[in-house]
């Protein structure tokens, strides 16, 4: 079915009712990953659970939530990885810890080094176990949640699919608390309007990022040709059943594949060095599905930030709505000089442009 998958398991799946690490669920997940790997499929695991593991070990009285989070994550990360290592070890399978912050995806050198590390681990049959480095991540460099991290890793490694293990059965056509709400088995973003009404910013049922965040991440990944599955992670054998072809949860259907550069650009939220604003004419051309267009200076009406050639910039429309991202061909200073100029080289070439408006 797939040759390479990213499996993301959330806090609710890995937690008991009192917020501690559910070791039984973790061990069953590892059993399934090993079974999937035995079929020749590369697996990268993006995991939550460090703070839950920390709650098993230490009781804190500090009212400072940031300090509490850092301590629980720091103490718990050791225990979490020890539990994973032990569970994989029972199958004579090695795993490796990879901790990440957004900064690792902002800098091109870091990005390529991390990708090389992943590829080397996978080539030796090691399962990378990835988590956000909560201990050192600052507010502006926090991932929305580990779904975003999973999306970045999937894009980086050109994965075939991302499997999101959640605490619900899939993407629902109504309120999760409403018993009449049903799972949508398949979503095709070519017909996105028919699903838009089901999107809610509510975070209670879907963790830190919420339903809207998950939907948007799935949209970005499908545009890159990466399938996304939302399934109930507490269901017995959910991963092995899914990989054997059983229809479970919600599948977001993939579209055409993107280049490695465009995959990197696609996940640039919060990583940009500046903004390029375009007029309505340029906006219409950029979002056109029938024309291949670079971003030319003649259509630019505003430049902000202090970016250099090679930096990632956000592209916004006339009303300041986000259109996408691209790699700048000029510095901000040079771009301002050329703004509105005809017959000039593109500010962002089509090959380095990702539009998801």
C-alpha positions, -999 to +999 in steps of 0.1 A: +000+000+000+027+025+011+065+024+011+070+051+038+046+064+065+047+088+094+027+076+124+017+103+148+003+094+182-014+121+203-014+128+240-050+116+245-042+082+229-011+077+251-026+090+283-047+074+311-077+093+325-055+110+351-030+122+324-002+097+330+015+076+303-005+046+292+022+020+288-001-007+276-012+014+246+024+024+239+036-012+238+007-023+216+016+006+192+052-006+190+040-042+183+020-028+153+049-007+140+072-037+141+046-057+122+042-030+096+080-027+092+082-064+086+063-058+053+091-036+041+075-002+050+096+026+064+080+039+096+088+072+115+070+077+148+060+112+159+050+109+196+035+129+224+036+116+260+067+131+275+048+151+301+025+122+308+056+101+315+068+129+337+036+128+358+044+092+366+076+102+382+073+136+398+046+157+416+049+195+411+035+222+432+047+251+411+019+273+398+041+284+369+027+265+339+057+270+317+081+258+344+058+228+351+057+219+314+095+221+311+102+200+342+076+173+333+089+172+297+126+170+307+120+143+333+094+125+312+114+124+280+140+101+295+113+077+308+093+079+275+122+069+254+133+042+278+098+027+275+099+029+237+134+014+237+123-015+259+092-021+238+111-021+206+139-041+222+115-070+229+114-074+191+152-069+187+143-037+170+163-004+175+147+030+178+163+064+179+153+097+196+150+128+175+140+160+192+130+190+171+119+227+172+107+249+144+141+264+141+153+230+126+129+235+097+136+273+093+173+270+084+181+252+051+213+236+065+195+223+096+167+210+074+190+191+051+211+177+080+179+165+097+167+148+065+201+131+061+199+118+097+164+104+091+175+087+059+205+072+075+185+058+104+159+043+081+186+028+058+198+009+089+164-003+098+161+020+129+128+035+138+131+073+144+110+084+174+103+121+170+090+146+196+090+184+200+118+196+222+094+211+248+123+217+272+139+244+251+112+255+226+102+292+230+067+304+224+073+317+189+090+284+179+064+260+193+047+237+168+009+241+169+010+205+180+026+173+170+003+170+139+022+200+125+055+183+133+044+151+117+034+171+086+068+187+084+086+154+087+064+138+061+071+166+037+108+165+045+110+127+038+086+126+009+064+101+028+035+084+011+011+088+040+007+103+075-014+082+100-028+104+127-038+083+157-065+102+176-089+096+204-119+096+180-130+074+151-121+100+124-132+133+109-169+137+118-197+155+099-209+172+131-202+178+168-182+148+183-206+150+213-236+144+190-243+107+187-258+113+152-225+126+139-209+101+115-173+095+103-166+109+068-147+080+052-130+099+025-123+136+018-111+150-016-099+186-015-110+191-051-145+194-035-134+212-004-166+233-002-187+204+008-166+198+039-159+234+050-191+235+071-178+207+093-147+226+103-147+241+139-119+258+158-129+238+189-099+222+205-116+201+232-120+169+211-087+171+191-060+183+215-038+214+214-041+222+177-078+215+172-099+203+143-092+233+121-054+229+125-057+192+115-078+199+085-054+226+073-024+203+078-042+175+059-049+200+031-012+209+027-001+173+027-026+162+001-015+190-022+019+175-019+006+140-029+007+127+007-023+108+019-036+115+055-055+091+077-073+100+109-081+069+129-088+059+165-054+051+181-070+032+210-086+007+187-069-027+188-047-034+158-057-001+141-024+004+124-019-031+111-055-033+100-052+000+081-020-010+064-036-043+053-063-023+034-091-022+059-113+010+056-110+028+089-115+064+100-111+092+075-087+093+045-077+126+029-070+118-007-036+128-021-032+149-052-001+154-074+035+151-061+056+183-054+093+188-057+115+186-026+119+224-026+081+230-028+075+205+000+098+224+023+082+257+014+046+244+019+052+242+057+066+277+062+040+290+087+059+309+114+092+304+096+092+333+071+116+363+071+092+388+054+061+394+034+053+402-002+019+417-010+005+415-045-023+433-063-056+417-073-044+409-108-013+391-096-034+373-069-058+359-095-029+347-117-012+330-087-042+311-075-052+301-110-052+263-114-048+265-151-017+287-154+019+283-143+030+317-129+060+331-111+056+362-089+068+392-109+077+426-095+050+443-116+023+428-095+038+436-061+024+465-040+041+460-007+073+445+009+078+441+046+105+424+067+143+422+063+148+391+041+177+382+019+179+362-013+171+326-005+149+333+025+113+321+027+087+349+025+049+349+029+028+360+000-004+379+008-032+393-014-045+428-018-066+424+013-037+409+033-050+374+032-024+346+030-019+331-004+012+310+002+050+310+005+080+313-017+118+316-017+129+352-025+151+358-055+160+393-041+167+409-008+139+430+007+158+462-002+162+452-039+126+439-040+114+474-029+134+490-057+118+467-083+083+468-069+058+476-098+086+473-124+078+455-158+102+431-175+122+423-144+132+388-131+106+372-107+108+380-071+097+344-065+102+318-093+074+293-099+097+264-090+101+280-055+065+289-050+037+272-031+002+286-033-026+270-012-052+298-013 
